Amino acid sequence: MSGIPFAPAARLDGRGAVIAGGLGAIGRATAMRLARLGARVAVLHRRSEDEASRFLATLPGRGHFSVAASITDSPSLAAAAAQVKSGMEALHILVNTAGFTKPVPVGNLDALDDALIDAIFASNWRGVFATIRAFRALLDASGDGLIVNVSSVAAFTGNGSNLAYSASKAGLDVMGKALARAFAPKVRVMTVSPSAVDDSSFVPGRGAEFNDRAAAATPLKRIATPDDVAAAIEACATTLRFSTGNVLVVDGGRTL
């Protein structure tokens, strides 16, 4: 029987969190929410240190820092884990928000060439797995760890920016279930699965017209915001502590 109570928690004081893709829209919203609840946040990114420093200065609390690494470069992830180990008393939460895609119509098989397929899977599946692999020992050592992977409803609808993206996210969902079994009870693994998110930087070419069409087709009549996704991630760390291996859909009813 596990000695971890898994009781809901209102605060995250004393908990360390690493957010991969922490300077993206969902990463920033997640960092802000976790920091407001008392967590100490390490933002893993591959942008400039100036940009990271400006963002970290906006977070409530103290002791937040940035770690430069690429999720497709395992040696840099190992170095990042060593930096987190020396900079935090303990790591309790790993959030994987980093990813990559490019719009390609499903019927245009030639446009989805081998290089693009490999790049998508390298980022969206292998990169997430490599990040988990790099930080797993620190999460284990906490005795009460949590991994949250950000997937997509495209994983089960097949209706995403391209077929390789949908397949990579389906693989991410399966990874979450498998690792939830393997890591229990010391580390829980949850998956948050949004539909279209109001973040024009993630899918090139999508703008207000796409958002309006998607909102009209959604029962709650708007698309998800980065903070909607961050709120679900926060719930995994606070109110949903007796859950593992689950996919939490955040889509405003779009997939009904």
C-alpha positions in Angstrom: 0.0 0.0 0.0 1.4 3.4 -1.0 2.3 5.8 1.8 1.4 8.8 -0.5 -2.1 10.1 0.5 -2.9 11.5 -3.0 -5.2 13.9 -1.4 -6.3 17.1 -3.2 -4.0 20.1 -2.5 -4.9 23.7 -2.6 -1.3 24.9 -2.9 2.1 23.8 -4.4 4.4 25.4 -1.9 7.8 23.6 -1.7 7.3 21.9 -5.0 9.6 22.2 -7.9 8.3 22.2 -11.5 10.1 22.0 -14.9 8.1 23.2 -17.9 9.5 22.0 -21.2 8.5 24.5 -23.9 8.2 27.0 -21.1 8.4 30.1 -23.3 5.5 29.0 -25.5 2.0 30.2 -24.9 0.8 27.1 -23.0 4.1 26.9 -21.2 4.0 30.5 -20.0 0.4 30.2 -18.8 1.3 27.0 -16.9 4.3 28.6 -15.3 2.2 31.5 -14.1 -0.5 29.3 -12.6 2.0 27.0 -10.8 4.1 29.9 -9.5 0.9 31.6 -8.1 0.3 28.4 -6.1 3.8 28.5 -4.6 5.7 26.2 -6.9 9.3 27.0 -7.9 9.5 26.9 -11.7 12.3 26.0 -14.1 11.5 27.0 -17.7 13.2 24.7 -20.2 13.5 26.4 -23.6 15.7 27.0 -26.6 15.2 30.8 -27.0 17.3 33.7 -25.9 18.2 34.1 -22.2 17.0 37.7 -22.4 13.5 36.5 -23.3 13.6 33.9 -20.6 14.7 36.4 -18.0 12.0 38.9 -18.9 9.4 36.3 -18.5 10.7 34.9 -15.2 10.6 38.4 -13.8 6.8 38.4 -14.2 6.3 35.2 -12.2 5.2 35.5 -8.5 7.4 34.0 -5.9 11.1 33.4 -5.8 13.8 31.1 -7.1 12.5 30.6 -10.6 15.2 30.0 -13.3 15.7 29.0 -16.9 17.4 26.0 -18.5 18.5 26.0 -22.1 18.0 22.7 -23.8 16.5 21.1 -26.9 14.1 18.2 -26.4 15.5 16.6 -29.5 19.0 16.6 -28.1 19.4 14.1 -25.3 22.8 15.3 -24.1 21.4 18.8 -23.6 18.5 17.3 -21.7 20.9 15.4 -19.4 22.8 18.6 -18.8 19.5 20.4 -18.0 18.5 17.7 -15.5 21.9 18.1 -13.8 21.3 21.9 -13.6 17.8 21.4 -12.2 19.2 18.9 -9.6 21.7 21.5 -8.4 19.2 24.4 -8.5 16.2 22.8 -6.8 15.7 21.0 -3.5 13.4 18.5 -5.3 11.5 18.1 -8.6 7.9 17.1 -8.3 6.3 18.2 -11.6 7.4 17.9 -15.2 5.1 19.5 -17.9 5.8 18.7 -21.5 4.3 21.4 -23.7 7.0 21.6 -26.4 6.0 20.4 -29.9 6.0 21.1 -33.6 3.7 20.9 -36.6 3.1 22.2 -40.1 -0.3 22.3 -41.9 -0.6 19.6 -44.6 -3.9 18.4 -46.0 -4.5 14.8 -45.3 -5.0 13.9 -48.9 -1.7 15.5 -50.0 0.6 12.5 -49.4 3.5 14.0 -51.3 3.6 17.1 -49.1 4.0 15.0 -46.0 7.5 14.0 -46.9 9.9 11.8 -44.9 11.8 14.8 -43.5 8.7 16.4 -42.1 7.4 13.2 -40.7 10.7 12.5 -38.9 10.9 16.1 -37.6 7.3 15.9 -36.2 7.9 12.5 -34.5 11.4 13.6 -33.2 9.8 16.6 -31.4 6.3 15.4 -30.5 7.1 11.8 -29.4 10.8 11.1 -29.1 11.5 14.5 -27.6 8.8 14.1 -24.9 10.1 10.6 -24.1 13.7 11.8 -23.9 12.6 14.7 -21.6 10.9 12.2 -19.3 13.9 9.9 -19.4 16.2 12.7 -18.4 14.1 13.9 -15.4 12.7 10.5 -14.3 15.3 10.0 -11.5 14.6 13.4 -10.0 10.8 12.8 -10.1 11.3 9.4 -8.5 13.4 10.9 -5.8 10.7 13.3 -4.8 8.5 10.3 -3.9 5.4 12.1 -5.2 6.0 13.2 -8.8 3.8 14.2 -11.6 4.3 14.3 -15.4 1.8 16.1 -17.6 2.0 15.7 -21.3 0.2 18.1 -23.6 -1.4 16.1 -26.5 -4.2 17.0 -28.8 -7.7 15.8 -29.7 -6.2 15.1 -33.1 -4.8 11.9 -31.4 -8.3 10.3 -31.5 -10.1 12.3 -34.2 -7.4 12.1 -36.9 -8.4 15.7 -37.7 -5.3 17.8 -37.0 -2.8 20.0 -38.8 -1.4 16.9 -40.6 -1.6 13.1 -40.3 1.9 12.7 -38.8 1.0 15.2 -36.1 -2.2 13.3 -35.3 -0.2 10.0 -35.2 2.5 11.5 -33.0 -0.1 12.7 -30.5 -1.8 9.3 -30.5 1.6 7.8 -29.6 1.9 10.4 -26.8 -1.4 9.2 -25.4 -0.3 5.6 -25.4 3.0 6.6 -23.8 1.2 8.3 -21.0 -0.8 5.2 -20.2 2.2 2.9 -20.4 4.4 5.1 -18.2 1.6 5.7 -15.7 1.6 1.9 -15.0 5.4 1.7 -15.0 6.1 4.7 -12.7 3.3 4.2 -10.1 3.0 5.0 -7.3 6.0 7.3 -7.0 5.2 9.3 -10.2 1.8 9.9 -11.8 1.4 10.5 -15.5 -1.5 12.6 -16.9 -2.3 13.8 -20.5 -4.1 17.0 -21.3 -5.7 17.0 -24.7 -6.9 20.4 -26.1 -8.6 21.0 -29.4 -7.6 24.2 -31.3 -5.8 26.6 -29.1 -5.8 30.4 -29.6 -2.0 30.5 -30.3 -1.2 31.8 -33.8 2.5 31.0 -33.3 2.1 27.2 -33.0 0.4 26.4 -36.4 1.7 28.6 -39.2 -1.0 30.2 -41.2 -3.8 29.9 -38.7 -5.4 33.2 -37.7 -8.6 34.9 -36.8 -10.6 33.3 -39.7 -9.7 29.8 -38.6 -10.4 30.6 -35.0 -13.8 32.0 -35.9 -14.7 28.8 -37.9 -13.5 26.6 -35.1 -15.4 28.5 -32.5 -18.6 28.3 -34.5 -18.3 24.5 -34.6 -17.7 24.3 -30.9 -20.6 23.9 -28.5 -19.2 26.4 -26.0 -18.7 28.8 -28.9 -15.0 29.6 -28.5 -11.8 27.9 -29.0 -9.4 27.0 -26.1 -7.0 29.6 -24.7 -3.5 28.7 -23.4 -4.9 29.4 -19.9 -7.6 26.8 -20.4 -4.9 24.2 -21.0 -2.8 25.5 -18.1 -5.9 25.3 -15.8 -6.2 21.6 -16.7 -2.5 21.1 -15.9 -3.0 22.9 -12.6 -5.9 20.6 -11.8 -3.7 17.5 -12.4 -1.3 18.9 -9.8 -3.9 19.9 -7.2 -7.5 18.5 -7.3 -6.9 15.4 -9.5 -4.2 13.9 -7.4 -5.9 10.4 -7.3 -5.7 10.2 -11.1 -3.0 8.7 -13.3 -2.9 7.4 -16.9 -5.9 9.5 -17.9 -6.4 11.8 -20.9 -8.2 15.1 -19.8 -9.9 16.6 -22.8 -10.1 20.4 -23.0 -12.1 21.2 -26.1 -15.3 23.1 -25.2 -17.3 20.1 -26.5 -15.7 20.3 -30.0 -15.4 16.5 -30.3 -18.9 15.7 -29.2 
